[in-house]
Amino acid sequence: MAAARTTTSSELLLFAAAVVVLAAHAGAEDLVSQACTNATRHFCRLQLSKDSCASALRSDERSAAARDLRDLALVAVDLVGASAAAADAAVSAAAAKGGDAGTERSLQYCRVDYDDMARTVPECHRLVSRYDATVVAADGGWPSAQYYFGCVDRLRDAAVGCWDQVRNWAELKKAVGKEVRDVVQRANVAKLIQEQMLGTENPFESQHD
Ligand SMILES: *[C@@H]1O[C@H](CO)[C@@H](O)[C@H](O)[C@H]1NC(C)=O
């Protein structure tokens, strides 16, 4: 009888442990899910769906451990860097195959964009990692917030710059379109999640997508 009771209590313990693990997991997912719901509330703004936002963030396992919006914004910025590196590799491979002058020029332009991004991502990461809501609130929100907007918008402009080179060329689009489009999507995620972190949109941004 005593043995049976022991088994039962260790089963209960295991069950309790499983519940705790599941609850912790669900809590982390809730943050991603909630942040993406909030970030994509105005779908027409950057045409990002909640699901694309969430699946982009969840492609990095650190999102599951994110404690707050700053943690998620850091993941989002790093994802922009990873996708830009992948697109740069695809663009280099396409450039190595050669092509007409217009194609070559477009690919060269993309390489400049991705070089810029490779240098800017670590700067944005550093900036976001030092984000302190009380410091931003203390100066009324705008003077400090513009650096955050400026950094991520720079990434997004470069991402869109390459996409604009590629989108109207059927051959280029076939060769590198997916990778190049991915960078734009990730940049949109980073921009929208960072806005959630800051609690505001950039009041002076130039609208384009
Ligand atoms: C999402 O928005 C709601 C309502 O404004 C807010 O209460 C909640 O804290 C937000 N969640 C996140 C993760 O930003």
The ligand as an SDF file (V2000), in Angstrom:
LIG
                    3D

 14 14  0  0  0  0  0  0  0  0999 V2000
   -1.6350   44.7350  -25.8580 C   0  0  0  0  0  0  0  0  0  0  0  0
   -2.5770   45.7870  -25.7660 O   0  0  0  0  0  0  0  0  0  0  0  0
   -3.3650   45.7260  -24.5750 C   0  0  0  0  0  0  0  0  0  0  0  0
   -4.4530   46.7960  -24.6880 C   0  0  0  0  0  0  0  0  0  0  0  0
   -3.8970   48.0480  -24.9970 O   0  0  0  0  0  0  0  0  0  0  0  0
   -2.4540   45.9280  -23.3740 C   0  0  0  0  0  0  0  0  0  0  0  0
   -3.1780   45.8730  -22.1910 O   0  0  0  0  0  0  0  0  0  0  0  0
   -1.3920   44.8380  -23.3740 C   0  0  0  0  0  0  0  0  0  0  0  0
   -0.4800   45.0680  -22.3240 O   0  0  0  0  0  0  0  0  0  0  0  0
   -0.6700   44.8030  -24.7000 C   0  0  0  0  0  0  0  0  0  0  0  0
    0.2180   43.6410  -24.6930 N   0  0  0  0  0  0  0  0  0  0  0  0
    1.4820   43.7010  -25.0550 C   0  0  0  0  0  0  0  0  0  0  0  0
    2.2830   42.4660  -24.9480 C   0  0  0  0  0  0  0  0  0  0  0  0
    1.9870   44.7170  -25.4680 O   0  0  0  0  0  0  0  0  0  0  0  0
  1  2  1  0
  1 10  1  0
  2  3  1  0
  3  4  1  0
  3  6  1  0
  4  5  1  0
  6  7  1  0
  6  8  1  0
  8  9  1  0
  8 10  1  0
 10 11  1  0
 11 12  1  0
 12 13  1  0
 12 14  2  0
M  END
$$$$
